[in-house]
Amino acid sequence: MNPATFAQAIAAAQALGLERLDAQLLLLHVLDQPAHARAWLLAHDTDALAEDAAQRFQSLCLRRAAGEPLAYIVGSKEFFGLTFRVDARVLVPRPDTETLVNWTLELLQAPGMPAQPDILDLGTGSGAIALAIAHSLRETGHQGHVTAVDVSADSLDVARSNATRLTLDVNFIESHWLEKVSGYFHVIASNPPYIASADPHLEALAHEPLGALASGPDGLDDIRQIARQAPGSLHPGGWLLLEHGYDQAEAVRKLLLREGFLQVQSRRDLAGIERCSGGLWPGEQRIRTGNQTAG
């Protein structure tokens, strides 16, 4: 692959099996142009590509052809209108998860919610959910206290870096779900692992951290644990919101009802798939007893 022009470079990348959009974004990255400059790229498709840029482009294309996520190669991903730095220490934020953010923000504006609610993001990864919520609150002139939790110190390093770059005030805690979390929250939102450990789709996600993807034989081990623990960290009337797999909504609703949540319901993503389920905790704050809670 030794293209002479931008257009030939794109064509050579497609010959390797890349989608045209991916090839364009990689070339823009090599040329130090923003991802939204595809029109500029088309307007310059006859421009000559320098030899060093061509070699770098070929190297990045080979990585993409081998299945590495585009976001890891370019080092960033757009989510909820914000740019997040990402690498192999964290999952790539996905558009489906914006459903969870939107539902959280909707609840924060509901009647009865305090002026400065406490929000918890469990399994924050790159910080995408927590920081999208914090940014939206700031942009709309609302106040709130956002806490983000992850069991991985590496993930928290990425999330803290994103918070600093976006100048957003979020409290970060290293904890396995709620084990080291104190205080009570009005909304707990989580995008936990939810893929079954034997699911063949995991092979296509080999470049992303397995511990953030798989969760037991049916994919629900972590969701069960969160549903058990969450009442010990929710104010009465607080909500637990969970992202899950495309075919897990009914099972998650049953789990929430079994734990005593009310108004249990699901929300659909842009593709019409029930992507998130949640419920309201009606009772008194439970007393924590180690990893469990007691009424």
Summary of the structure (lengths in Angstrom):
residues: 295
radius of gyration: 21.2
end to end distance: 65.6
largest distance: 70.2
contacts: 962
relative contact order: 0.10
helix: 40%
strand: 22%
